[in-house]
Each structure stands twice: as C-alpha cells, then as structure tokens.
Amino acid sequence: MVEKRMEKIMKRKTVRSFIAVALALQMAAAGATPVFAAQAAQAVPAARQAITAVVQEEEGDIALYLSDMKPTKTKVGFGSLGVDQDIDNKPLRLLDENLDIVEYEKGLCAHAASELVYDISAQGAKTFQAYIGVQADSVYDGIYGNCGFTVEVDGEQKYHIDDLSGQAAQVFVNIDIPEGAKTLTLKTDNGTDGVTTCDHSLWCDAKFSATARYKPH
C-alpha cells in the first residue's frame, strides 16, 4: 500500500513539473518572461570582469598589489579595511566609461574618511596605478556615496580629485614614483557634500611596479 501511494505522489509531481515547464516555454514563445526567470535576473546585478591594467614594466620589474601588503597605518571612517572585497563582503564594483558595472578581484575598500600608509622603501617602486571610485552598488534610501581621493608620496601630493560618486565612471590613476621614495599614502574624504552615507571608497587593481618583492615585517 505504501509503495503504491508513493508511486502516485511521484507521478503527480512529475505531471506538475511537466506542466510548469510547458507553461514557461509558452510564455517565452509569446515574448513574456516567466516569474522565476525575472527574479533570477534581478538577483544577480549585471557585471563584467575587469581587465587588469597593464603596468609598463622593464625587464625584471615586479607588479606588487597593495591588497597583498600590510599598511603601516590604517584609518577608516567606519568598520574595517576591505581587502579584495567591499567592507560589506561584496565584490569590488565600479562603473566603466559606459556606466556598466565592472568587478575587480584585487583592490581595497575603505569607508571615508580614510588614510592608508604603505612602506615602499625596500621595493624600489617605480609607478603606482589604480582604478578609483565609489562602490557602485552601495546605496541607502536612494543615496549613493561621494568621496574625494588623494595620493601622496613621502607626504607630497601627487594626485587629487575633489569628488567621485557611486553613479560616476571610474578614474584611472597612474603616478610615477621618485627613486628612493619611502612611503605611499592613500587618502579619501567625504567629497564635496560632506555626507558620510555609503562612502565606500575603492582602490581597485591598486598596484605598483617594483624591483623587489614585498617581505612582511
């Protein structure tokens, strides 16, 4: 009796599954999107993998990622420093020139206002590169973050931009580092509006070309 009852239940489930698939195919043919497909599309934001910027290296130079190094000073406005991910444990996401989301595997996320200092005295650093901006999908009650970005070498400002929004395209930073430089400092502030909401500043694909590998102290 039990076996016959289970057999009937399995037949009903099979028929229901067949009907569901048939309905979905009919809807697709009519140009409609099945509900479960629409929900799946909304659950995963459209994004593409970032193309890593190319460091113009001389023979023997090494590309060192800041996310593989330990800063000598870490100051963030909220939470902790995100290493190879957003501070909310999401992928690092910026907008490209077409305002499409692009994801990065390497990089740093610091809630503004922030200051990160790196000792580069032993690496023979030559150039620093990064894609900067504000986490593209960090929004609260319709408000996106806004941050200003500054790069300093040995305390001297080498790059600054007053304001970047989470709705703006990323900016590529490429800085020559003087021979014998000792420190690289990355700073962010709360932008021109002074509001701290969702100020997740990103330094994506942040790296410099060097002549020696990084050795943790």
QUIFEN-V802713 format. One record per residue. N is the residue number from 1. SS is DSSP state (H for helix, E for strand, - for the rest). Layout:
n=N ss=SS
n=N ss=SS
This chain:
n=1 ss=-
n=2 ss=H
n=3 ss=H
n=4 ss=H
n=5 ss=H
n=6 ss=H
n=7 ss=H
n=8 ss=H
n=9 ss=H
n=10 ss=H
n=11 ss=H
n=12 ss=H
n=13 ss=H
n=14 ss=H
n=15 ss=H
n=16 ss=H
n=17 ss=H
n=18 ss=H
n=19 ss=H
n=20 ss=H
n=21 ss=H
n=22 ss=H
n=23 ss=H
n=24 ss=H
n=25 ss=H
n=26 ss=H
n=27 ss=H
n=28 ss=H
n=29 ss=H
n=30 ss=-
n=31 ss=-
n=32 ss=-
n=33 ss=-
n=34 ss=-
n=35 ss=H
n=36 ss=H
n=37 ss=H
n=38 ss=H
n=39 ss=H
n=40 ss=H
n=41 ss=H
n=42 ss=H
n=43 ss=H
n=44 ss=-
n=45 ss=-
n=46 ss=-
n=47 ss=-
n=48 ss=E
n=49 ss=E
n=50 ss=-
n=51 ss=-
n=52 ss=-
n=53 ss=-
n=54 ss=-
n=55 ss=-
n=56 ss=-
n=57 ss=-
n=58 ss=-
n=59 ss=-
n=60 ss=-
n=61 ss=-
n=62 ss=E
n=63 ss=E
n=64 ss=E
n=65 ss=E
n=66 ss=H
n=67 ss=H
n=68 ss=H
n=69 ss=-
n=70 ss=-
n=71 ss=-
n=72 ss=-
n=73 ss=E
n=74 ss=E
n=75 ss=E
n=76 ss=-
n=77 ss=-
n=78 ss=-
n=79 ss=-
n=80 ss=-
n=81 ss=-
n=82 ss=E
n=83 ss=E
n=84 ss=-
n=85 ss=-
n=86 ss=-
n=87 ss=-
n=88 ss=-
n=89 ss=-
n=90 ss=-
n=91 ss=-
n=92 ss=E
n=93 ss=E
n=94 ss=E
n=95 ss=E
n=96 ss=-
n=97 ss=-
n=98 ss=-
n=99 ss=-
n=100 ss=-
n=101 ss=E
n=102 ss=E
n=103 ss=E
n=104 ss=E
n=105 ss=-
n=106 ss=-
n=107 ss=E
n=108 ss=E
n=109 ss=E
n=110 ss=E
n=111 ss=E
n=112 ss=-
n=113 ss=-
n=114 ss=E
n=115 ss=E
n=116 ss=E
n=117 ss=E
n=118 ss=E
n=119 ss=E
n=120 ss=-
n=121 ss=-
n=122 ss=-
n=123 ss=-
n=124 ss=-
n=125 ss=-
n=126 ss=-
n=127 ss=E
n=128 ss=E
n=129 ss=E
n=130 ss=E
n=131 ss=E
n=132 ss=E
n=133 ss=E
n=134 ss=E
n=135 ss=-
n=136 ss=-
n=137 ss=-
n=138 ss=-
n=139 ss=E
n=140 ss=E
n=141 ss=-
n=142 ss=-
n=143 ss=E
n=144 ss=E
n=145 ss=-
n=146 ss=E
n=147 ss=E
n=148 ss=E
n=149 ss=E
n=150 ss=E
n=151 ss=E
n=152 ss=E
n=153 ss=E
n=154 ss=-
n=155 ss=-
n=156 ss=E
n=157 ss=E
n=158 ss=E
n=159 ss=E
n=160 ss=E
n=161 ss=E
n=162 ss=E
n=163 ss=E
n=164 ss=E
n=165 ss=E
n=166 ss=-
n=167 ss=-
n=168 ss=-
n=169 ss=-
n=170 ss=-
n=171 ss=E
n=172 ss=E
n=173 ss=E
n=174 ss=E
n=175 ss=E
n=176 ss=E
n=177 ss=-
n=178 ss=-
n=179 ss=-
n=180 ss=-
n=181 ss=-
n=182 ss=-
n=183 ss=E
n=184 ss=E
n=185 ss=E
n=186 ss=E
n=187 ss=E
n=188 ss=E
n=189 ss=E
n=190 ss=-
n=191 ss=-
n=192 ss=-
n=193 ss=-
n=194 ss=-
n=195 ss=-
n=196 ss=-
n=197 ss=-
n=198 ss=-
n=199 ss=-
n=200 ss=E
n=201 ss=E
n=202 ss=E
n=203 ss=E
n=204 ss=E
n=205 ss=E
n=206 ss=E
n=207 ss=E
n=208 ss=E
n=209 ss=E
n=210 ss=E
n=211 ss=-
n=212 ss=-
n=213 ss=-
n=214 ss=-
n=215 ss=-
n=216 ss=-
n=217 ss=-
